[in-house]
Amino acid sequence: DIVMTQSPDSLALSLGERATINCKSSQSVLYSSNSKNYLAWYQQKPGQPPKLLIYWASTRESGVPDRFSGSGSGTDFTLTVSSLQAEDVAVYYCQQYFSSPRTFGQGTKLEIK
Amino acid sequence: VQLQQSGPGLVKPSQTLSLTCAISGDSVSSDSAAWNWIRQSPSRGLEWLGRTYYRSNWYHDYAVSVKSRITINPDTSKNHFSLQLNSVTPEDTAVYYCARDRYYMDVWGKGTTVTVSS
């Protein structure tokens, strides 16, 4: 199984600050034949299911604010929130869909300081 | 596309957990989607359980941790898919989600809290 490890576990920042969440996979999720990274990011607020933010490591889902961006390749990935808003308080998860079983990171809790 | 979950919130130990996910706006027989069950608990985080999908034939894919106890079945007449998890224990207490995946999971059900207790 591919193990997904996120850092940090939690993050507290002021409104307007930049948030950076890292995700590392235990093996590459880059498929060489199409040069795509099989990596997604989700946002989960209390009492709600996860919401897709980013797929193919850097493609923003329709309707997701452009302050959210994804980057990285191979085994190392980053989710960036360029200017933290109050509504961004949530837990963020990375997930690989390169192979079965699909696996998720343990989550990063993003809070306002 | 919407996924509507239904099923009991309380199951007794050793019995079978059964949930259904009704699909609107897509088809369980779609050849470009797969239909998943995922659960979430404080101890296990988000845990993918398995999926069913149609590519000229029906296929199933299950997590090793539950492979001996799980069945995910499509129902084309009702356009839904179901989860059955046998011989449950308190460790199966979790919020259960259904989700569509077209590689990434872009549509999720609202979740069903299932408690295993006598």
gemmi code that builds the backbone of each chain (N, CA, C; Angstrom):
import gemmi

chains = {
    "A": [
        ("ASP", (0.829, -1.200, 0.000), (0.000, 0.000, 0.000), (0.871, 1.260, 0.000)),
        ("ILE", (0.405, 2.305, -0.657), (1.118, 3.580, -0.639), (0.693, 4.342, 0.618)),
        ("VAL", (1.679, 4.691, 1.427), (1.421, 5.431, 2.669), (1.573, 6.916, 2.381)),
        ("MET", (0.558, 7.680, 2.798), (0.557, 9.122, 2.610), (0.804, 9.787, 3.956)),
        ("THR", (1.814, 10.649, 4.034), (2.167, 11.294, 5.293), (2.116, 12.803, 5.117)),
        ("GLN", (1.300, 13.455, 5.910), (1.147, 14.900, 5.828), (1.922, 15.588, 6.945)),
        ("SER", (2.329, 16.818, 6.667), (2.917, 17.655, 7.709), (2.566, 19.110, 7.441)),
        ("PRO", (2.352, 19.899, 8.518), (2.276, 19.443, 9.912), (0.920, 18.808, 10.202)),
        ("ASP", (0.733, 18.315, 11.408), (-0.571, 17.777, 11.812), (-1.578, 18.902, 12.032)),
        ("SER", (-1.073, 20.049, 12.479), (-1.950, 21.205, 12.666), (-1.168, 22.484, 12.413)),
        ("LEU", (-1.923, 23.519, 12.114), (-1.326, 24.777, 11.683), (-2.269, 25.901, 12.105)),
        ("ALA", (-1.735, 26.888, 12.816), (-2.541, 28.033, 13.229), (-1.896, 29.304, 12.685)),
        ("LEU", (-2.624, 30.043, 11.874), (-2.098, 31.236, 11.216), (-3.099, 32.374, 11.348)),
        ("SER", (-2.629, 33.557, 11.101), (-3.501, 34.733, 11.132), (-4.219, 34.884, 9.794)),
        ("LEU", (-5.345, 35.574, 9.831), (-6.078, 35.864, 8.600), (-5.159, 36.580, 7.616)),
        ("GLY", (-5.221, 36.180, 6.359), (-4.405, 36.801, 5.328), (-3.035, 36.177, 5.148)),
        ("GLU", (-2.644, 35.314, 6.074), (-1.324, 34.664, 5.952), (-1.392, 33.514, 4.947)),
        ("ARG", (-0.231, 33.066, 4.545), (-0.089, 31.962, 3.604), (0.023, 30.655, 4.372)),
        ("ALA", (-0.765, 29.662, 3.978), (-0.716, 28.345, 4.618), (-0.113, 27.348, 3.631)),
        ("THR", (0.798, 26.532, 4.137), (1.442, 25.507, 3.314), (1.326, 24.161, 4.014)),
        ("ILE", (0.729, 23.209, 3.314), (0.546, 21.854, 3.849), (1.273, 20.891, 2.922)),
        ("ASN", (2.053, 20.009, 3.517), (2.859, 19.077, 2.739), (2.310, 17.662, 2.804)),
        ("CYS", (2.544, 16.922, 1.758), (2.104, 15.529, 1.657), (3.208, 14.739, 0.963)),
        ("LYS", (3.596, 13.650, 1.588), (4.639, 12.805, 1.006), (4.089, 11.389, 0.840)),
        ("SER", (4.297, 10.817, -0.332), (3.854, 9.442, -0.585), (5.046, 8.492, -0.474)),
        ("SER", (4.768, 7.266, -0.041), (5.845, 6.300, 0.180), (6.429, 5.765, -1.126)),
        ("GLN", (5.721, 5.959, -2.230), (6.267, 5.669, -3.552), (5.667, 6.675, -4.548)),
        ("SER", (6.302, 6.796, -5.678), (5.882, 7.792, -6.649), (4.457, 7.546, -7.123)),
        ("VAL", (3.684, 8.638, -7.259), (2.334, 8.548, -7.819), (2.290, 9.206, -9.191)),
        ("LEU", (3.457, 9.377, -9.798), (3.558, 9.921, -11.146), (3.525, 8.778, -12.149)),
        ("TYR", (2.545, 8.819, -13.035), (2.406, 7.796, -14.069), (3.171, 8.282, -15.294)),
        ("SER", (4.226, 7.587, -15.625), (5.155, 8.106, -16.636), (4.525, 8.183, -18.033)),
        ("SER", (3.568, 7.320, -18.321), (3.023, 7.287, -19.680), (2.198, 8.523, -20.022)),
        ("ASN", (1.627, 9.192, -19.009), (0.855, 10.415, -19.274), (1.365, 11.616, -18.467)),
        ("SER", (2.446, 11.419, -17.714), (3.059, 12.495, -16.913), (2.083, 13.128, -15.927)),
        ("LYS", (1.147, 12.335, -15.439), (0.189, 12.860, -14.466), (0.483, 12.309, -13.073)),
        ("ASN", (0.355, 13.183, -12.086), (0.467, 12.771, -10.698), (-0.926, 12.453, -10.176)),
        ("TYR", (-1.091, 11.227, -9.679), (-2.396, 10.748, -9.256), (-2.614, 11.102, -7.785)),
        ("LEU", (-2.803, 12.426, -7.563), (-2.843, 12.955, -6.205), (-3.940, 14.008, -6.116)),
        ("ALA", (-4.790, 13.891, -5.094), (-5.873, 14.840, -4.870), (-5.782, 15.431, -3.462)),
        ("TRP", (-6.359, 16.612, -3.328), (-6.489, 17.283, -2.031), (-7.977, 17.520, -1.734)),
        ("TYR", (-8.342, 17.312, -0.476), (-9.703, 17.506, -0.030), (-9.728, 18.417, 1.190)),
        ("GLN", (-10.838, 19.123, 1.341), (-11.106, 19.951, 2.512), (-12.311, 19.369, 3.242)),
        ("GLN", (-12.206, 19.218, 4.559), (-13.336, 18.708, 5.322), (-13.636, 19.627, 6.500)),
        ("LYS", (-14.869, 20.112, 6.520), (-15.342, 20.920, 7.642), (-16.187, 20.042, 8.564)),
        ("PRO", (-16.318, 20.431, 9.840), (-17.036, 19.573, 10.805), (-18.443, 19.218, 10.334)),
        ("GLY", (-18.770, 17.936, 10.450), (-20.100, 17.461, 10.101), (-20.359, 17.347, 8.609)),
        ("GLN", (-19.320, 17.534, 7.795), (-19.483, 17.466, 6.341), (-18.561, 16.401, 5.756)),
        ("PRO", (-18.905, 15.906, 4.567), (-17.973, 14.991, 3.903), (-16.790, 15.770, 3.344)),
        ("PRO", (-15.720, 15.081, 3.009), (-14.616, 15.753, 2.320), (-15.093, 16.373, 1.005)),
        ("LYS", (-14.489, 17.493, 0.679), (-14.804, 18.201, -0.567), (-13.547, 18.249, -1.424)),
        ("LEU", (-13.661, 17.849, -2.677), (-12.518, 17.864, -3.585), (-12.089, 19.292, -3.882)),
        ("LEU", (-10.793, 19.564, -3.665), (-10.238, 20.884, -3.981), (-9.369, 20.835, -5.233)),
        ("ILE", (-8.466, 19.874, -5.268), (-7.396, 19.797, -6.274), (-7.278, 18.351, -6.718)),
        ("TYR", (-7.111, 18.115, -8.024), (-6.813, 16.788, -8.549), (-5.687, 16.882, -9.557)),
        ("TRP", (-5.150, 15.711, -9.949), (-3.932, 15.670, -10.754), (-2.861, 16.584, -10.154)),
        ("ALA", (-2.846, 16.672, -8.846), (-1.858, 17.397, -8.035), (-1.965, 18.911, -8.124)),
        ("SER", (-2.481, 19.438, -9.244), (-2.451, 20.897, -9.396), (-3.663, 21.486, -10.110)),
        ("THR", (-4.639, 20.669, -10.469), (-5.829, 21.166, -11.158), (-6.916, 21.488, -10.137)),
        ("ARG", (-7.329, 22.731, -10.127), (-8.347, 23.169, -9.173), (-9.726, 22.699, -9.637)),
        ("GLU", (-10.493, 22.152, -8.725), (-11.865, 21.758, -9.037), (-12.694, 23.011, -9.317)),
        ("SER", (-13.689, 22.876, -10.188), (-14.572, 23.986, -10.519), (-15.195, 24.570, -9.249)),
        ("GLY", (-15.160, 25.909, -9.136), (-15.764, 26.577, -7.996), (-14.848, 26.775, -6.803)),
        ("VAL", (-13.679, 26.175, -6.840), (-12.730, 26.333, -5.727), (-11.987, 27.660, -5.900)),
        ("PRO", (-11.932, 28.464, -4.853), (-11.270, 29.777, -4.968), (-9.811, 29.646, -5.414)),
        ("ASP", (-9.347, 30.634, -6.163), (-7.987, 30.532, -6.714), (-6.898, 30.786, -5.678)),
        ("ARG", (-7.272, 31.071, -4.435), (-6.246, 31.145, -3.378), (-5.735, 29.744, -3.011)),
        ("PHE", (-6.442, 28.697, -3.444), (-5.989, 27.325, -3.232), (-5.185, 26.877, -4.455)),
        ("SER", (-3.997, 26.341, -4.207), (-3.197, 25.810, -5.302), (-2.444, 24.575, -4.840)),
        ("GLY", (-2.182, 23.694, -5.791), (-1.436, 22.472, -5.506), (-0.209, 22.402, -6.383)),
        ("SER", (0.850, 21.815, -5.836), (2.086, 21.670, -6.592), (2.798, 20.390, -6.150)),
        ("GLY", (3.852, 20.069, -6.880), (4.661, 18.907, -6.542), (4.564, 17.819, -7.586)),
        ("SER", (5.446, 16.833, -7.442), (5.480, 15.725, -8.389), (6.208, 14.537, -7.780)),
        ("GLY", (5.829, 13.359, -8.223), (6.529, 12.163, -7.763), (6.061, 11.723, -6.388)),
        ("THR", (6.793, 12.134, -5.369), (6.440, 11.741, -3.998), (6.184, 12.925, -3.066)),
        ("ASP", (6.434, 14.136, -3.511), (6.326, 15.296, -2.626), (5.383, 16.346, -3.199)),
        ("PHE", (4.384, 16.691, -2.400), (3.322, 17.567, -2.855), (3.004, 18.623, -1.807)),
        ("THR", (2.433, 19.739, -2.283), (2.112, 20.854, -1.396), (0.764, 21.432, -1.769)),
        ("LEU", (-0.031, 21.720, -0.750), (-1.256, 22.504, -0.909), (-0.980, 23.862, -0.279)),
        ("THR", (-1.234, 24.917, -1.032), (-1.008, 26.277, -0.547), (-2.317, 27.046, -0.543)),
        ("VAL", (-2.560, 27.733, 0.562), (-3.657, 28.691, 0.637), (-2.976, 30.056, 0.711)),
        ("SER", (-3.125, 30.845, -0.335), (-2.273, 32.039, -0.475), (-2.595, 33.124, 0.552)),
        ("SER", (-3.854, 33.250, 0.931), (-4.259, 34.283, 1.876), (-5.421, 33.725, 2.704)),
        ("LEU", (-5.117, 33.312, 3.914), (-6.067, 32.550, 4.723), (-7.320, 33.366, 5.052)),
        ("GLN", (-8.469, 32.753, 4.790), (-9.760, 33.350, 5.125), (-10.413, 32.540, 6.248)),
        ("ALA", (-11.359, 33.156, 6.944), (-12.018, 32.478, 8.074), (-12.688, 31.183, 7.638)),
        ("GLU", (-13.220, 31.177, 6.424), (-13.948, 29.988, 5.945), (-13.014, 28.841, 5.544)),
        ("ASP", (-11.718, 29.069, 5.590), (-10.765, 28.013, 5.232), (-10.426, 27.118, 6.433)),
        ("VAL", (-10.941, 27.455, 7.610), (-10.723, 26.604, 8.784), (-11.352, 25.237, 8.520)),
        ("ALA", (-10.525, 24.209, 8.556), (-10.961, 22.863, 8.154), (-9.797, 21.908, 8.364)),
        ("VAL", (-10.071, 20.638, 8.086), (-9.000, 19.641, 8.007), (-8.782, 19.334, 6.537)),
        ("TYR", (-7.531, 19.261, 6.138), (-7.162, 19.022, 4.742), (-6.478, 17.674, 4.617)),
        ("TYR", (-6.874, 16.935, 3.577), (-6.337, 15.596, 3.343), (-5.778, 15.483, 1.931)),
        ("CYS", (-4.668, 14.798, 1.801), (-4.216, 14.365, 0.475), (-4.614, 12.905, 0.285)),
        ("GLN", (-4.722, 12.487, -0.962), (-5.123, 11.116, -1.279), (-4.481, 10.719, -2.603)),
        ("GLN", (-3.967, 9.506, -2.651), (-3.412, 9.008, -3.912), (-4.431, 8.090, -4.578)),
        ("TYR", (-4.516, 8.206, -5.907), (-5.357, 7.291, -6.670), (-4.530, 6.593, -7.756)),
        ("PHE", (-3.235, 6.486, -7.487), (-2.323, 5.801, -8.406), (-2.549, 4.296, -8.390)),
        ("SER", (-2.823, 3.769, -7.210), (-3.001, 2.321, -7.083), (-4.025, 2.009, -6.011)),
        ("SER", (-4.464, 0.748, -6.036), (-5.395, 0.280, -5.018), (-4.600, -0.452, -3.937)),
        ("PRO", (-4.942, -0.223, -2.675), (-6.054, 0.567, -2.169), (-5.798, 2.069, -2.227)),
        ("ARG", (-6.875, 2.833, -2.476), (-6.755, 4.282, -2.374), (-6.389, 4.609, -0.926)),
        ("THR", (-5.470, 5.511, -0.717), (-5.047, 5.843, 0.643), (-5.012, 7.353, 0.838)),
        ("PHE", (-5.306, 7.742, 2.074), (-5.369, 9.144, 2.459), (-4.262, 9.463, 3.461)),
        ("GLY", (-3.869, 10.729, 3.482), (-3.031, 11.196, 4.570), (-3.839, 11.283, 5.857)),
        ("GLN", (-3.146, 11.545, 6.953), (-3.802, 11.572, 8.259), (-4.552, 12.880, 8.515)),
        ("GLY", (-4.347, 13.862, 7.667), (-5.054, 15.132, 7.809), (-4.198, 16.209, 8.462)),
        ("THR", (-4.433, 17.446, 8.059), (-3.807, 18.624, 8.662), (-4.912, 19.590, 9.060)),
        ("LYS", (-4.949, 19.934, 10.338), (-5.983, 20.839, 10.847), (-5.491, 22.267, 10.711)),
        ("LEU", (-6.231, 23.081, 9.986), (-5.867, 24.465, 9.747), (-6.797, 25.365, 10.565)),
        ("GLU", (-6.194, 26.191, 11.407), (-6.970, 27.061, 12.306), (-6.503, 28.501, 12.171)),
        ("ILE", (-7.320, 29.379, 12.694), (-6.979, 30.802, 12.740), (-6.354, 31.112, 14.107)),
        ("LYS", (-5.236, 31.814, 14.065), (-4.545, 32.207, 15.303), (-5.251, 33.397, 15.935)),
    ],
    "B": [
        ("VAL", (-24.734, 15.884, -9.972), (-24.712, 14.517, -9.455), (-24.860, 14.567, -7.931)),
        ("GLN", (-25.733, 13.726, -7.426), (-25.916, 13.639, -5.975), (-25.956, 12.182, -5.541)),
        ("LEU", (-25.455, 11.944, -4.337), (-25.477, 10.612, -3.743), (-26.247, 10.691, -2.429)),
        ("GLN", (-27.282, 9.866, -2.313), (-28.135, 9.871, -1.128), (-27.963, 8.554, -0.372)),
        ("GLN", (-27.445, 8.640, 0.836), (-27.187, 7.442, 1.628), (-28.375, 7.098, 2.514)),
        ("SER", (-28.566, 5.816, 2.753), (-29.600, 5.371, 3.683), (-29.152, 4.085, 4.362)),
        ("GLY", (-29.711, 3.855, 5.539), (-29.377, 2.656, 6.289), (-29.382, 2.939, 7.782)),
        ("PRO", (-29.386, 1.868, 8.579), (-29.476, 2.041, 10.034), (-28.219, 2.622, 10.659)),
        ("GLY", (-28.414, 3.359, 11.735), (-27.299, 3.977, 12.435), (-26.780, 3.150, 13.603)),
        ("LEU", (-27.484, 2.060, 13.903), (-27.066, 1.216, 15.020), (-27.115, -0.242, 14.583)),
        ("VAL", (-26.018, -0.946, 14.805), (-25.923, -2.357, 14.431), (-25.349, -3.115, 15.631)),
        ("LYS", (-25.888, -4.286, 15.884), (-25.387, -5.084, 17.013), (-24.117, -5.835, 16.620)),
        ("PRO", (-23.226, -6.040, 17.580), (-22.013, -6.830, 17.294), (-22.363, -8.189, 16.716)),
        ("SER", (-21.557, -8.625, 15.764), (-21.654, -9.889, 15.030), (-22.688, -9.847, 13.907)),
        ("GLN", (-23.480, -8.788, 13.839), (-24.477, -8.690, 12.771), (-23.894, -8.018, 11.530)),
        ("THR", (-24.762, -7.769, 10.538), (-24.324, -7.213, 9.254), (-24.729, -5.759, 9.129)),
        ("LEU", (-23.764, -4.934, 8.790), (-23.999, -3.515, 8.498), (-24.402, -3.412, 7.033)),
        ("SER", (-25.534, -2.759, 6.770), (-26.002, -2.611, 5.389), (-26.361, -1.164, 5.113)),
        ("LEU", (-25.743, -0.594, 4.089), (-26.016, 0.779, 3.673), (-26.245, 0.812, 2.165)),
        ("THR", (-27.016, 1.795, 1.738), (-27.294, 1.982, 0.320), (-26.973, 3.402, -0.078)),
        ("CYS", (-26.498, 3.561, -1.305), (-26.178, 4.876, -1.848), (-26.923, 5.036, -3.167)),
        ("ALA", (-27.906, 5.913, -3.189), (-28.707, 6.147, -4.390), (-28.080, 7.253, -5.216)),
        ("ILE", (-27.935, 6.993, -6.512), (-27.256, 7.913, -7.427), (-28.280, 8.691, -8.235)),
        ("SER", (-28.123, 10.015, -8.279), (-28.920, 10.824, -9.209), (-27.968, 11.668, -10.037)),
        ("GLY", (-28.256, 11.752, -11.317), (-27.437, 12.544, -12.215), (-26.304, 11.779, -12.872)),
        ("ASP", (-26.177, 10.519, -12.578), (-25.178, 9.644, -13.199), (-25.736, 8.223, -13.133)),
        ("SER", (-24.990, 7.287, -13.675), (-25.445, 5.903, -13.707), (-24.436, 4.999, -13.023)),
        ("VAL", (-24.940, 4.061, -12.235), (-24.040, 3.097, -11.602), (-23.311, 2.270, -12.662)),
        ("SER", (-23.891, 2.200, -13.860), (-23.273, 1.451, -14.965), (-22.343, 2.302, -15.824)),
        ("SER", (-22.094, 3.530, -15.415), (-21.189, 4.396, -16.170), (-19.858, 3.699, -16.424)),
        ("ASP", (-19.334, 3.853, -17.637), (-18.026, 3.246, -17.928), (-16.867, 4.206, -17.649)),
        ("SER", (-17.171, 5.326, -17.000), (-16.103, 6.286, -16.678), (-16.085, 6.644, -15.196)),
        ("ALA", (-16.811, 5.897, -14.386), (-16.839, 6.173, -12.945), (-16.750, 4.869, -12.171)),
        ("ALA", (-16.353, 4.988, -10.923), (-16.397, 3.870, -9.979), (-17.117, 4.365, -8.732)),
        ("TRP", (-17.670, 3.431, -7.987), (-18.557, 3.780, -6.873), (-17.993, 3.166, -5.600)),
        ("ASN", (-17.641, 4.051, -4.668), (-16.819, 3.685, -3.527), (-17.561, 3.790, -2.198)),
        ("TRP", (-17.057, 3.040, -1.225), (-17.401, 3.234, 0.174), (-16.122, 3.535, 0.949)),
        ("ILE", (-16.205, 4.574, 1.775), (-15.091, 5.030, 2.614), (-15.661, 5.225, 4.015)),
        ("ARG", (-14.873, 4.965, 5.024), (-15.331, 5.262, 6.377), (-14.318, 6.130, 7.103)),
        ("GLN", (-14.778, 6.772, 8.165), (-13.920, 7.688, 8.918), (-14.178, 7.528, 10.404)),
        ("SER", (-13.114, 7.312, 11.124), (-13.199, 7.232, 12.585), (-11.976, 7.933, 13.160)),
        ("PRO", (-12.062, 8.367, 14.420), (-10.900, 9.036, 15.028), (-9.652, 8.143, 15.040)),
        ("SER", (-9.846, 6.839, 15.195), (-8.673, 5.955, 15.305), (-8.077, 5.596, 13.944)),
        ("ARG", (-8.909, 5.521, 12.901), (-8.416, 5.065, 11.587), (-8.333, 6.173, 10.547)),
        ("GLY", (-8.857, 7.363, 10.843), (-8.900, 8.418, 9.847), (-9.822, 8.035, 8.697)),
        ("LEU", (-9.507, 8.511, 7.502), (-10.280, 8.154, 6.301), (-9.744, 6.833, 5.757)),
        ("GLU", (-10.618, 5.849, 5.703), (-10.233, 4.505, 5.284), (-11.104, 4.079, 4.108)),
        ("TRP", (-10.467, 3.870, 2.956), (-11.182, 3.377, 1.778), (-11.502, 1.909, 1.988)),
        ("LEU", (-12.765, 1.526, 1.736), (-13.195, 0.146, 1.955), (-13.286, -0.660, 0.665)),
        ("GLY", (-13.716, -0.015, -0.403), (-13.848, -0.763, -1.633), (-14.680, -0.022, -2.657)),
        ("ARG", (-14.827, -0.634, -3.852), (-15.576, 0.014, -4.921), (-16.101, -1.015, -5.900)),
        ("THR", (-17.065, -0.603, -6.666), (-17.573, -1.396, -7.774), (-17.580, -0.525, -9.017)),
        ("TYR", (-17.350, -1.128, -10.180), (-17.374, -0.353, -11.412), (-17.644, -1.263, -12.590)),
        ("TYR", (-18.142, -0.650, -13.667), (-18.547, -1.394, -14.848), (-17.653, -1.000, -16.023)),
        ("ARG", (-17.000, -1.989, -16.587), (-16.187, -1.786, -17.801), (-16.446, -3.001, -18.691)),
        ("SER", (-17.609, -3.013, -19.293), (-18.112, -4.175, -20.064), (-18.512, -5.333, -19.143)),
        ("ASN", (-17.865, -5.472, -18.043), (-18.249, -6.416, -16.984), (-18.186, -5.667, -15.665)),
        ("TRP", (-18.772, -6.284, -14.629), (-18.701, -5.673, -13.302), (-17.431, -6.120, -12.600)),
        ("TYR", (-16.781, -5.148, -11.944), (-15.572, -5.419, -11.187), (-15.743, -4.901, -9.768)),
        ("HIS", (-15.012, -5.515, -8.871), (-15.003, -5.095, -7.479), (-13.567, -5.074, -6.982)),
        ("ASP", (-13.356, -4.188, -6.022), (-12.005, -3.967, -5.521), (-12.178, -3.664, -4.042)),
        ("TYR", (-11.549, -4.450, -3.153), (-11.785, -4.293, -1.726), (-10.491, -4.104, -0.966)),
        ("ALA", (-10.573, -3.368, 0.140), (-9.426, -3.236, 1.032), (-9.142, -4.577, 1.702)),
        ("VAL", (-7.875, -4.890, 1.830), (-7.471, -6.162, 2.439), (-8.010, -6.282, 3.866)),
        ("SER", (-8.077, -5.145, 4.562), (-8.479, -5.162, 5.977), (-9.904, -5.657, 6.186)),
        ("VAL", (-10.754, -5.544, 5.148), (-12.151, -5.961, 5.281), (-12.549, -6.976, 4.227)),
        ("LYS", (-11.611, -7.453, 3.440), (-11.930, -8.254, 2.258), (-12.770, -9.483, 2.552)),
        ("SER", (-12.554, -10.089, 3.707), (-13.291, -11.316, 4.035), (-14.713, -11.023, 4.498)),
        ("ARG", (-15.035, -9.755, 4.740), (-16.340, -9.423, 5.350), (-17.209, -8.500, 4.496)),
        ("ILE", (-16.664, -7.996, 3.378), (-17.349, -6.911, 2.674), (-17.923, -7.377, 1.340)),
        ("THR", (-19.071, -6.795, 0.986), (-19.621, -6.939, -0.352), (-20.171, -5.588, -0.775)),
        ("ILE", (-19.790, -5.142, -1.967), (-20.349, -3.931, -2.563), (-21.055, -4.367, -3.838)),
        ("ASN", (-22.350, -4.101, -3.896), (-23.142, -4.556, -5.038), (-23.830, -3.407, -5.748)),
        ("PRO", (-23.776, -3.394, -7.070), (-24.554, -2.425, -7.823), (-25.971, -2.958, -8.039)),
        ("ASP", (-26.911, -2.030, -8.170), (-28.282, -2.400, -8.539), (-28.691, -1.487, -9.681)),
        ("THR", (-28.643, -2.005, -10.895), (-28.895, -1.159, -12.064), (-30.363, -0.750, -12.160)),
        ("SER", (-31.273, -1.581, -11.663), (-32.698, -1.250, -11.756), (-33.049, -0.043, -10.879)),
        ("LYS", (-32.321, 0.101, -9.760), (-32.593, 1.226, -8.855), (-31.530, 2.312, -8.940)),
        ("ASN", (-30.520, 2.088, -9.764), (-29.387, 3.027, -9.894), (-28.790, 3.357, -8.530)),
        ("HIS", (-28.475, 2.323, -7.799), (-27.789, 2.533, -6.533), (-26.753, 1.435, -6.310)),
        ("PHE", (-25.969, 1.593, -5.283), (-25.033, 0.545, -4.894), (-25.055, 0.429, -3.384)),
        ("SER", (-24.689, -0.735, -2.921), (-24.854, -1.033, -1.506), (-23.549, -1.532, -0.895)),
        ("LEU", (-23.495, -1.399, 0.417), (-22.385, -1.916, 1.211), (-22.949, -2.907, 2.215)),
        ("GLN", (-22.342, -4.089, 2.269), (-22.630, -5.024, 3.348), (-21.314, -5.375, 4.020)),
        ("LEU", (-21.289, -5.211, 5.334), (-20.106, -5.564, 6.107), (-20.556, -6.539, 7.193)),
        ("ASN", (-20.044, -7.763, 7.111), (-20.497, -8.826, 8.005), (-19.699, -8.853, 9.305)),
        ("SER", (-20.276, -9.508, 10.276), (-19.576, -9.806, 11.538), (-18.942, -8.562, 12.146)),
        ("VAL", (-19.740, -7.525, 12.302), (-19.185, -6.249, 12.773), (-18.824, -6.317, 14.259)),
        ("THR", (-17.850, -5.501, 14.611), (-17.418, -5.321, 15.997), (-17.458, -3.826, 16.300)),
        ("PRO", (-17.275, -3.461, 17.567), (-17.239, -2.023, 17.887), (-16.195, -1.243, 17.086)),
        ("GLU", (-15.151, -1.915, 16.610), (-14.124, -1.237, 15.800), (-14.657, -0.776, 14.448)),
        ("ASP", (-15.820, -1.270, 14.046), (-16.434, -0.838, 12.790), (-17.300, 0.402, 12.981)),
        ("THR", (-17.377, 0.908, 14.191), (-18.087, 2.160, 14.443), (-17.374, 3.306, 13.729)),
        ("ALA", (-18.109, 4.032, 12.898), (-17.494, 5.072, 12.066), (-18.589, 5.843, 11.331)),
        ("VAL", (-18.185, 6.915, 10.676), (-19.032, 7.561, 9.679), (-18.707, 6.926, 8.337)),
        ("TYR", (-19.729, 6.444, 7.663), (-19.555, 5.777, 6.370), (-20.007, 6.718, 5.253)),
        ("TYR", (-19.170, 6.842, 4.234), (-19.468, 7.680, 3.078), (-19.474, 6.841, 1.808)),
        ("CYS", (-20.370, 7.185, 0.897), (-20.232, 6.690, -0.468), (-19.666, 7.834, -1.311)),
        ("ALA", (-18.989, 7.495, -2.375), (-18.360, 8.519, -3.217), (-18.188, 7.998, -4.636)),
        ("ARG", (-18.322, 8.910, -5.584), (-18.023, 8.607, -6.983), (-16.547, 8.898, -7.228)),
        ("ASP", (-15.898, 8.028, -7.976), (-14.542, 8.367, -8.379), (-14.390, 8.226, -9.881)),
        ("ARG", (-13.829, 9.262, -10.442), (-13.404, 9.246, -11.835), (-11.903, 9.478, -11.761)),
        ("TYR", (-11.246, 8.578, -11.105), (-9.893, 8.643, -10.556), (-9.960, 9.324, -9.186)),
        ("TYR", (-10.111, 10.625, -9.115), (-10.276, 11.326, -7.844), (-11.750, 11.249, -7.442)),
        ("MET", (-12.031, 11.458, -6.140), (-13.414, 11.314, -5.642), (-14.080, 12.684, -5.648)),
        ("ASP", (-14.910, 12.913, -6.645), (-15.435, 14.253, -6.846), (-16.835, 14.475, -6.289)),
        ("VAL", (-17.539, 13.414, -5.982), (-18.877, 13.551, -5.403), (-18.991, 12.594, -4.220)),
        ("TRP", (-19.468, 13.127, -3.101), (-19.579, 12.340, -1.870), (-21.008, 12.388, -1.337)),
        ("GLY", (-21.440, 11.310, -0.698), (-22.655, 11.346, 0.084), (-22.414, 12.120, 1.369)),
        ("LYS", (-23.494, 12.407, 2.076), (-23.396, 13.217, 3.294), (-22.823, 12.449, 4.486)),
        ("GLY", (-22.839, 11.142, 4.402), (-22.288, 10.327, 5.487), (-23.371, 9.751, 6.382)),
        ("THR", (-23.130, 8.563, 6.872), (-24.022, 7.898, 7.824), (-23.190, 7.470, 9.019)),
        ("THR", (-23.584, 7.936, 10.192), (-22.881, 7.510, 11.409), (-23.427, 6.145, 11.822)),
        ("VAL", (-22.552, 5.160, 11.869), (-22.941, 3.810, 12.254), (-22.240, 3.450, 13.562)),
        ("THR", (-23.016, 3.090, 14.542), (-22.484, 2.665, 15.833), (-22.734, 1.174, 15.990)),
        ("VAL", (-21.690, 0.443, 16.361), (-21.825, -0.989, 16.629), (-21.867, -1.169, 18.142)),
        ("SER", (-23.028, -1.535, 18.639), (-23.209, -1.669, 20.080), (-24.421, -2.549, 20.360)),
        ("SER", (-24.354, -3.264, 21.446), (-25.486, -4.093, 21.846), (-26.484, -3.281, 22.673)),
    ],
}
model = gemmi.Model(1)
for chain_id, residues in chains.items():
    chain = gemmi.Chain(chain_id)
    for i, (resn, *xyz) in enumerate(residues, 1):
        res = gemmi.Residue()
        res.name, res.seqid = resn, gemmi.SeqId(i, " ")
        for name, pos in zip(("N", "CA", "C"), xyz):
            atom = gemmi.Atom()
            atom.name, atom.element = name, gemmi.Element(name[0])
            atom.pos, atom.b_iso = gemmi.Position(*pos), 0.0
            res.add_atom(atom)
        chain.add_residue(res)
    model.add_chain(chain)
structure = gemmi.Structure()
structure.add_model(model)
structure.setup_entities()
